[in-house]
Amino acid sequence: MNIKFPDQGKDWIFLKNVKEIRNCIVHEGGFVTDDSSLVNIIRKHLKNVDISPNNEILIEEKFIEELVNHIDNNLYSLIIKTEYL
């Protein structure tokens, strides 16, 4: 299709961060260590995700809506780009 993918926009970066959360949940049971790079991602880039005192990932309800919006924006961007090829 000759389009640049991923576009490295804010939606794609958000989705890459979400992938890190997904991997932690699947492979580590949602437990993060204090020295994990995921701690930095959560604290700096994800406002509806937190870490519990027991070092477990906490996902707030608003996160789902935010995730869907980023997916929608990313897919819409791909649709618009492909229509003008």
C-alpha positions as CSV (number, residue, x, y, z in Angstrom):
1,M,0.0,0.0,0.0
2,N,3.1,2.2,0.2
3,I,2.2,4.0,3.4
4,K,4.4,4.5,6.4
5,F,3.3,2.2,9.2
6,P,3.3,2.7,12.0
7,D,3.1,6.5,11.8
8,Q,4.7,7.1,15.2
9,G,1.9,9.5,16.2
10,K,0.6,9.7,19.8
11,D,-2.0,7.0,19.1
12,W,0.6,4.5,18.0
13,I,2.9,5.3,20.9
14,F,0.0,4.8,23.3
15,L,-0.7,1.4,21.8
16,K,2.9,0.4,22.1
17,N,2.7,1.3,25.8
18,V,-0.4,-0.7,26.2
19,K,1.4,-3.7,24.6
20,E,3.9,-3.5,27.5
21,I,1.1,-3.6,30.0
22,R,-0.5,-6.6,28.2
23,N,2.8,-8.4,28.2
24,C,3.2,-7.8,31.9
25,I,-0.3,-9.1,32.7
26,V,0.1,-12.2,30.5
27,H,3.7,-13.1,31.4
28,E,4.1,-11.7,35.0
29,G,0.5,-11.9,36.3
30,G,0.4,-8.1,36.4
31,F,3.2,-7.8,38.9
32,V,5.9,-5.1,38.2
33,T,9.2,-4.7,40.0
34,D,10.3,-1.3,41.1
35,D,13.2,-1.2,38.6
36,S,10.9,-2.2,35.6
37,S,10.8,0.1,32.6
38,L,7.0,-0.4,32.7
39,V,6.9,1.6,36.0
40,N,8.2,4.6,34.2
41,I,5.8,4.1,31.3
42,I,2.8,3.9,33.6
43,R,3.8,6.9,35.7
44,K,4.7,9.2,32.9
45,H,2.4,8.2,30.0
46,L,-0.7,6.4,31.2
47,K,-3.1,8.5,33.3
48,N,-5.7,5.8,33.9
49,V,-3.2,3.1,34.9
50,D,-1.5,2.9,38.3
51,I,0.6,0.6,40.4
52,S,-0.8,-0.8,43.7
53,P,1.3,-0.8,47.0
54,N,1.7,-4.5,46.2
55,N,3.3,-3.7,42.8
56,E,0.4,-4.9,40.8
57,I,-1.0,-3.0,37.7
58,L,-4.3,-1.3,38.4
59,I,-6.4,-0.4,35.4
60,E,-9.1,2.2,35.9
61,E,-12.4,1.9,34.1
62,K,-11.7,5.1,32.1
63,F,-8.7,3.4,30.6
64,I,-10.9,1.2,28.3
65,E,-12.6,4.2,26.8
66,E,-9.2,5.9,26.3
67,L,-7.8,2.7,24.7
68,V,-10.8,2.4,22.3
69,N,-10.4,6.1,21.3
70,H,-6.7,5.5,20.4
71,I,-7.4,2.4,18.4
72,D,-10.2,4.2,16.6
73,N,-7.9,7.2,15.8
74,N,-5.2,4.9,14.6
75,L,-7.5,2.9,12.3
76,Y,-9.2,6.0,11.0
77,S,-5.8,7.4,10.1
78,L,-4.9,4.3,8.2
79,I,-8.2,4.4,6.3
80,I,-7.7,8.1,5.3
81,K,-4.2,7.4,4.1
82,T,-5.2,4.4,2.0
83,E,-8.1,6.3,0.4
84,Y,-5.6,8.8,-1.1
85,L,-3.1,6.4,-2.6
